[in-house]
Amino acid sequence: MVGYLSAIVTAISMATFFGIVWWACSRGRQGANRESAMLPFALPDEFGQEQQDGANRS
């Protein structure tokens, strides 16, 4: 009985995983994926321009 329950849970988990992968890669999500891929580049710089040029180094 435990073996059948384990097999059912595994099958449901795999179906859920493949469903999420299919949804994430679907054409309707391409715009959101492209926008999300650019988020790291939209962050402000950590240092000001002076510190990047090395003008304030000791």
N, C-alpha and C positions, 0 to 999 in steps of 0.2 A: 504493500500500500504506500509506503514511504517513497519507493522508487517511482511510482506513478505520479505522486504529488510533486516530486522533484522534477520529473520530466515536464509536467504541465507548467510549473513555475518557470523553468528554463525556456520553454517554447514561448510563453507570454513575454518574458524578459527580452528574448531575441526579437520578437515581433515589435515590441515597443522601441527597442534600439534602432532597428531598421526603419521604423516609421519616423522617428525623430531625424535620422540621417536623410531620409527621403524628403521630409519637410524642409530641413535646413538647406538642402541643395536644390530645391525646386525653383522654377523660373520666377515665381511670385516673390521670392526672397532675394533675388539677385541685387536689386537696388539697396535693400537694407544691408546685405552682406558687403557690398562695395563701400557703402557709407561707414560701416563698422570697421572695415579694413583701414580706413584713412584716419580713424580717431587718434592713434598714437602720434601722428604727424601734426595734428591740430592742437596739441598741448603747448602751453607757453614754454619758452626756454627757461632753464633752471637758473641761469646767470645772466646778468646784464651784459651789454656789449663791451663795457670796459674790462670786465673780468674775462671775457672770452679772448680779448686781444692781449691779455697779460699785462695791462697797464698798472694794475693794483697789486702786483705780486711783491712780496717782501724779499 
